[in-house]
Amino acid sequence: MPLTKRRLFQSLRHMPQWVVSGWTREYQDARLILEQQGELHYLQISARVQRLLVRGGILVSGVTLLVLIALTFTSLTLMISRARLERSHEAVYRALLSSAADGDAENLSMNDEQMVALAQTIRDRDISIRRFVDTSMVAVSAENDTLKTQLETSGLTEKIVRIIQRNASTGGFSGEGDVRDNPLLRGKVAEELSTNRALREVIYALPSRMPVENFSVTSDFGVRRHPIHGNTHFHTGLDLLSDTGDDNVTPVKAGVVVIAQYHSQYGNMVMVRHTNGVESLYGHLANIAVKVGDKVTTQSILGKIGNTGSSTGKHLHLEILIGGYPVNPQKVIRTAQYVQQIQTQQ
C-alpha cells in the first residue's frame, strides 16, 4: 500500500511532539553571516538541506533507540536464561549427589567451573547413550528383518498376522505427553522397537512343540489325492505316526478344550483353543482323555493315536488354525522353535 502524505502525518501524530514538529516543519532557505578579520562571509543553507539533516537525525535517533531497546531485551533474556540454566544444573547436580551416604544435597552450591564440568559430563553421557541407541537400533532392525522372513517362510500371510495381533489380550493407558516428552518414543528408534515387539508377540502366540515327540509325517499339508475317495482335495493338516510306540498325544500349546467328541470324518476329535485366535485340532484319536472346559498344558494327555473316523490306518491328524484359517503346522511350529531358540541364546 503506497505511503501517502496523509498516512504519514497520521503515523507521525503518535510520535513525540518534537519529532513531529521537526519532521513536518516548513523549512526556509537560511543564510549565515560569518565575520573573520573584518571580512564578511555568507553561508547559504537551503530548505531542502535543512529538511534532510533534521529528518536524517530523527531516523538515526529512532534506529539507535530501537537497537538499544533490542539490546536491553536480549540482555534481560540472556540473564533469565542463565538463571534458569543455573537452577537446572544445580537441580541435576543435587540429584546426582542425593544418593551419596554422607552428601548434604540441601547445602550444595555450584560455581561456574562446577557447572561447566557437570555440563561436559552430561554431554559425554548423552553421546554414549546416543551411540548405544544407534547400535541397538541397527541390531533391532536386523532382528525385525529376520522375524519377518521367518513369518513369511512359515506361510503366515499379513492377514493371519493381523488376526493374531487383533486377538491379543492387551490394554494400557498412554498420556498425550508421553510421545512429546520422551525422545525414545519418537522417530526411527520407536518405530523399530514397536515393530519388534509386535513381531515377537506374533511369534510367542504360535505353538512351539509337536504333539508327538518322535514322529514320521505320513501326509503333509497342502493339495493331495484323497486316500479313500481318490479325488483331489486340500489337506488342511498334518498326518503323524509315532516312531517309538508312545501313542500319547499332548497339546502343542497350553489352552482350553473347546471340543471333545466323535466326528464322522475326524473320528474321536479334540480341539484346544489357545491365545490370540490360535486353535489346534487332533483327529482320529483312539480315545478322548479330556472334556470340554478342561484347561490343559503341554504335559496334558488328550488321548492316544488311533484309527477312528475316515482313516486308512493308525495316525494322528493335526491341524493348527488361526482365526479359523488352517496353516501349515510343521512350518509354523519350526518357525516358533527357531525364533525362541535364538531369543534363548541371546
N, C-alpha and C positions, 0 to 999 in steps of 0.2 A: 504494500500500500504506500503510495507516494507521501512524503512528509511535506505537507503544505505549511504556509506561514501560520495559519490559524491553529493547526495541531501543535506546531512548535511553541506558539505562545501559551496554549493550554497546558503543555507539559512543563513549561518554564514557570508557570504560576505556583507550582508546588515546591519550587526551589527557594532558598533564602532570598531576601529582598535585594541584597547587594549583587547577587548573581543575576537575578532577573533584570535589575537596573543596568548592570554592565553589559548584558547580552543584547538588550533591546534599545539601548540608548542611541539617539541620532547624533552621530559624531560630525563635527565641523572641521574643516581644514584649519590647522593651527600653525602659527609662526613663532618661533623662539628667537629672541634677540639676545645675542651674547656680545659682551664688550671685552676687548682684550687690547691693552696698551693704547687706549683711546680710539680704537677702531671697532666698529660695529659689524657683527656677523649675524646673518639670518639663517635659521634652520627651519625648513619647511617640513611639516608632518601632515600628510593628507588624512582625511577622514577614513579612507579605506585602510591605511596602515594602522591607525589607532584601533579601528574595529578588529582587525586581525590580531593585533597584540593582546587586546583585552580578552577576546574570545579564546585565543590560544592559551592564555594564562588560566582562564576558567577551566578549560578542558584538561590541562596538565594538573591543575589542583584537584579536579574531580577524580582523575585516574589515580593520582597519588593517594588520595583519601581511600579509594576503593582497595588499592593494594595494601595500605595499612590495615584496613578492616579485615581483608582476607588473611594477612599475616597474623593478625591477632587471633582470629578464629582458628587458624591452623595451629598456632601455638597452644591455645587452650585445648584443642582436640588432642594434640600430642601429649600434653600434660595429663589429661584424663586417661588416655590410652596407656601411658606409662604407669599411672597409679593402678589401673586395672590389671596390667601385666604383673606389676609387683605383687599385688594381692593374690593373683593366680599362682605365681611362682611360689609365694610364701605358703599358700594352701597346699600345693603339691609337695613342697619341702616338709611341711608338717606331717602330711600324710605318709611320706616315705619314712619319716623317723618315728612315727607314732607307735610302731611295733617294737621299738627298742626298749629293753627292760629298764634301763636307767635314764632314758630320754625324757625330758620335760618339754613336750610339744607346745605348751602354753607360753613358755618363756623364751621361745626361739625368735631370733631376729636374723635378717639377711642383709648383707651388704651387696654392693654391685658385683664384686668378684664371685661371691657365692651364687648369685643369680645367674651369672654368665656360665659358671661351671655346671649348675643344675640344668640350664637350658641345653648345654652341649651334651650332657648325659642323656637327657630326654631325646634329643635329636639322634644320638647314636643308637639308642634302643629302638627308636622309631624306624631307623634304617634297617636294623636287624630284623624287626618284626615284618617289615615290608618284604625283605628278601625271603624270609621264611614263608610268608603268604604266597609270594610268586612261585617259589619252589613247590609248595603244596598244591597250588592251583594246577601246575603242569602235571603233577602226579595224579590229581583227581581227574583231570581231563583225560589222561591216558586210561585210567581205570574206567571212566564212563564209556570210552570207545570200546573197551574190552567187553563190558557188560552188554552194551547194545549189540555187539557182534554175536555174543553168546545167545542172547534172546532171539535174534534173527535166525541163527543156526538151528535153534530148537523148534523153529516153526511158529513161534508166538508172534502173531501179527499185532500191529498197533491197536487194532480193535480189541483184541484179547487183553493186551497190556492195560488198556484203559478200563476194561471191566474189572481187573484185579485192583486197580487204583481206586475206582469208584466204590468198591465194596469194602475198602479198608475201614476199620473202626477207629476213626481219628477225631480229634477235636482240639480246642485251644482258643485262646484269645490273644490278639495282637493289637496293640495300640497304634494309632496313626503315626505317632512319633518314632516308632521303632526303626523303620527304614530310614527316616530322615536323620535321626540322631546317631545311628550306628553305621559306620563306614563299611563294616563287614557284611551288611545286608544290602549293599548296592553294588552294581557293576558285574563284571565277569566272574569274580570270585563267588558272589552269591548265586549266580546262575549255575555254575558248575557244581557247587555244593548241594543246591536244591535238586538238580538233576541226578546227582549221585545218590542222594537219599531216596528219591523216587524209584530209581532203578534197583537199589538194594531192597526196598520194600517189596517190589515185584518178585525178586529172586527169593527172598525169605518166605514168601507166600506159597512157593512151589514145593511140592513133595520132593524129598531128597533121598528116599530109600525105596527099594523094591519090596513087594510083599512076600517074596520068597528069597532066601539068602543065596542059594546056589541053584541056578535055573538054566534052562535052554529055551530059546524062542522057537516055537513051532509054527507061528504065523505072525507076521509083522503088521504094523499099522499101515493102512492105505488100501488101494484098489486091489482086489483079488477075485478069484473064482470061488463061489460058494461051495464048501466041501460036500454039502448034501444036495442042494438044488442044482448046482452046476452053472448058475447064471453069474454074470459079473456084478459085483457089488462093492461097496466101500466098507472095509473092516475098520470099525471105529475104536478098536482096542489092540491089545497085545495078548497073544496066547502063550502061556508059560507052562513049563513042565519041570518039576523038581529033579535035580541031578543026584541028590543024596537020599531020597526016600522020605525026607522030612516034609510032610504034606501040610503042615500048619501054615495058614495064611494070616498075615498081620497087616494092619493099615499102613499105607505109605506115609501117613502123617496123622497126628492126633486130630480128633474131631468128634462128631456126634453121629450116631447111627440114625439115618432117616428112613431107610427101607431095609427090611429083613423078612423076605418071603419068597415063595416059589413063583417063578415066571416061566411062561410057556417056551420062550426062546433061551433065556439065560439060566433056566433051572433054578436051583437054590441061589438066591442073589442077595447081596448086602451092598448098600450104598452108604458111604460116610461123607458127611458134609464138614469141610474144613473152613478155614478163614478166607476172606477176600474173594468169595464166589467160587472157590475151588471145591470140587467133589470128586470122589473116586468110587468106582463100581467094581464088584468082584462077582463073577458069574461061574456057573457050573459047579458050585461047591457040593461036596459030598454031604455036608450038614451045615446048619447055621447055629453058631455058638453065642450069638448076641441077639438083643431085641431092640426095637425102635426106642430111641431116647437114651440109650447107653452112651456114656462118654468113654471113648476108647483112646488108648495111647499106641505108640508104635510097638509096644510089647503085648498088646491085647490080641487074643486069637479070635478071628472072625468065623473060622470054620476050617475045613480041610479041602484040599484039591480033590475034585470029583469028576463025574461024567453025567451030570443031570441036565435036563433040558435038551435043546437042539445041539447035539455034540456027537462027534465020531470017536471020541476017546477021552481018557482022563487028562484033564488040563485045567488051568485057571485062565479065565478071560478077565483081563484088567483094562479098565477104562479110566481116563482122567478127563474130567470136563471142567471148563472154566466158563462160567456164565451160561452153561448148557451146551457149549461148543466142545466137541471132542478134540483133544490134542494128542500128539504122539507121546505116549507115556515114557518110553525109553529115552527119547531126546530131552524131554522136559526134566526128567529125574537126573540124567547125566549133567545137564547144564547146571542144575541146582547143586549137585555134588561138586562139580568143578569150581564154581564160584565160591561156595562155602569153604572148600579146601584152601583156596587162595587166601580168603579172609583169615582163616585159622593160622596159616603160615605167617601172615603179616603181624 
